[in-house]
Amino acid sequence: MRENLMEHINKIELQGRVGFVRANEFNGSKVANFSLATDILYKTREGGAVSETTWHNVVAWESRDTADIARIAVGVPVYVTGRLRTTRYTGADGTEKQFYEVLANRLRILEEEPEGI
């Protein structure tokens, strides 16, 4: 008898601006590693506006759905969907460390609105 299996979902959707970019080629395939800043704006109880920036590490391999990786540059607005991956390693000091990155399966450069409209 087959048990009911819970469906697992690992999906992330981000829209923000590119920070640093490092483009490489590995075994003939292009890959872009870049940071992406997302901002959230909210008001405090006192009514003051606060902007909170979160930085994300993104890895995008060239494919039909990530063809825009050649246009990635600092400050460019992008929309990314993918999955979150955790990597664990032992640091030089012997402590266990981990970092998170988004493995992009779709990437789109967003066109900016002209100013003054």
Protein Blocks (a to p, Z undefined) as FASTA:
>chain_A
ZZdddddddddddddddfbdddddeehiacdddddddddddddfkopacddddddddddd
ddfklmmmmmgcehiacdddddddddddddfkopacdddddddfbdcddddddehZZ
